[in-house]
């Protein structure tokens, strides 16, 4: 998994509280749309290990996953806001280029595994070979609009914008798969978000203030720690420096600049440490968004999912019934009798 490598520190400090759907009932969560699409592509596959597709051969795994999840969340009184990436930050282009090249390599292996019927290999390699296309993004936005779910367009990184939305109090927590959201100042993050119980990898809530307090770090020192470990802007960090060693170095020397000055590390990136600091301290974000939920467009969802993408009419009906009953119980006057399907 990509992202800031502070997991061992988090574990050592004993952070994180197990939460379930009941705890989150009535709350609004913000999610990184691209990460969610990737998650659905990684987990929702056909019997041959390839993605689910419609009659035109268009991939629909992301639509299946997001539709089912959001309907279930609505039934439980939990709402989501989706944030989409804007154009890449200019200082992140090199990292994105490296990731794209790696995916191309694995995509070839993935297709070969599908061709020879090696389902296990296809699923394993496919997780590292996934590409999210502009068409998938447009399809996801259309689905969310039809479900009445707010969409926010980020200036650059969706995670930075999502963290800002939580900081403003417009959402309770940011659902994420790594620790980078803390770097952007999100007060609360939720990891391993799922609706089913999982004793092995339970859903946990982490709070930034608790981490900083227990680690005895200022937010500025936390950013120094992150730069030492490696961020999206200086990927890989420094050879031989893991989370615990990085923590000790920052506690002793306070900054990456001091470590460079003393010759303890050698800077090897075109971007400077001060530029990285500024990205996290003052990330480009926007206030041009509204967190308002609309009614699901029943007829529009049927046309989009059933008519255009060959979803089962009965399954769509069942999921929407679950969602609408949840909304109705919470004061939304939406008639389930509006369901009109052809057999």
Secondary structure as GFF3:
##gff-version 3
##sequence-region A 1 343
A	DSSP	alpha_helix	7	12	.	.	.	ID=ss1
A	DSSP	beta_strand	17	18	.	.	.	ID=ss2
A	DSSP	alpha_helix	21	24	.	.	.	ID=ss3
A	DSSP	beta_strand	28	32	.	.	.	ID=ss4
A	DSSP	alpha_helix	33	43	.	.	.	ID=ss5
A	DSSP	alpha_helix	61	76	.	.	.	ID=ss6
A	DSSP	beta_strand	79	84	.	.	.	ID=ss7
A	DSSP	three_ten_helix	90	92	.	.	.	ID=ss8
A	DSSP	alpha_helix	93	115	.	.	.	ID=ss9
A	DSSP	alpha_helix	119	126	.	.	.	ID=ss10
A	DSSP	alpha_helix	134	147	.	.	.	ID=ss11
A	DSSP	beta_strand	151	153	.	.	.	ID=ss12
A	DSSP	alpha_helix	158	167	.	.	.	ID=ss13
A	DSSP	beta_strand	173	176	.	.	.	ID=ss14
A	DSSP	alpha_helix	180	183	.	.	.	ID=ss15
A	DSSP	beta_strand	188	191	.	.	.	ID=ss16
A	DSSP	beta_strand	204	207	.	.	.	ID=ss17
A	DSSP	alpha_helix	208	215	.	.	.	ID=ss18
A	DSSP	alpha_helix	219	229	.	.	.	ID=ss19
A	DSSP	alpha_helix	243	253	.	.	.	ID=ss20
A	DSSP	alpha_helix	256	261	.	.	.	ID=ss21
A	DSSP	alpha_helix	273	281	.	.	.	ID=ss22
A	DSSP	alpha_helix	298	301	.	.	.	ID=ss23
A	DSSP	pi_helix	302	308	.	.	.	ID=ss24
A	DSSP	alpha_helix	313	329	.	.	.	ID=ss25
A	DSSP	three_ten_helix	336	338	.	.	.	ID=ss26
###
